[in-house]
Amino acid sequence: MTGLRQKLLMACLLAGAAIPEWGQAAPATVPDFSGMWAHPSLPGMEPLASGPTSLVNLSRRNGRSNQLQLVGDYHNPILKPEAAAIVKKLGEESLAHYGYHTPRNQCWPNGVPFVLPTAGMEMFQQGDHITIHYLVDHQVRHVRMNAQHPATITPSWYGDSVGHYEGDTLVIDTVGIKAGPFAMVDWFGTPQSPALHVTERYRLISYQDAQEGYARDAKENGRNQQGFDPDYRGRVLQLLFTVDDRNVFTTPWSATVTYRHMTQDQWLENVCAENPHKYGTEEDAQVPTATVPDF
């Protein structure tokens, strides 16, 4: 064997030794958030036990949020008077008839933070880039890692998201979220403005520690077991997010989303935009249309 062939063989052996065997995890340098996660509870956000936090539903059924009537607590001190008036008006509409338009029932991009409590989410960590895929209407977000927001941002449905790791926590900072038709912060119609700023902190916690978040979720939103793995006792993905919008809120506020492990091993079809007759609103959903190409 020639010296060149020996060097090539040695290089191949060294490269092969550096590659984990099939099914073996690569050396962990960052937390692994892979898997399918869900939080189908409605309205979804988990109010914190204390401090400025998300709105709750004033319409109750058996002590919990009445999903058929979304009446946001317009008394919550996080709301500026103009925002409180909007939440109050939409709550009255919900009490009077079917309800009001949301990005979900009108088949529009849900935006951030509206999309965070979702019926299905999967995160693909790709080094300098993270892709987040949401089950409902197959919505997709992109996060640039270890990057800065540009000086000038063109608003988009999910905003400009940049991320970094702080130990075992993934931190995503999002600005430039488009305040388009039907856009709102939550299911209660809380408005948003171009100043909206959302910070997300994802981490894996033990199944035992997740019970506190599950309890807050059940207290407000009820408990939806559909699609969950009842025997799962592994680590749980929890999101703590903070919302700031000086035009809407009196102070930044926070809430959590404690996901559950999904039983499905593949995505199911869940398309709103191609089925505008699905929802019980007064007219067909006003799905997004384009009069000119966007390329």
Buried (B, 14 or more C-beta within 10 A) or exposed (E): EEEEEEEEEEEEEEEEEEEEEEEEEEEEEEBEBEBBBBBBBBBBBBBBEEEBBBBBBBBEEEEBBBBEBBBBBBEBEBBBEEBBEBBBEBBEBBEEEEBBBBBBBBBBBBBBBBBBBBBBBBBEBEEEEBEBBBBBBBBEBEBBBEBEBEEEEEBBBBBBBBBEBEEEBBBBBBBBBBBBEBBBBBBBBBBBBEBBBBBBBBBBBEEEEBBBBBBBBBBBBBEBEEBBBEEEEEBBBBBBBBBBBEBBBBEBBBBBBBBBBBBEEEEEEEEBBEBBEEBEBEEEBBEBEEEEEEE
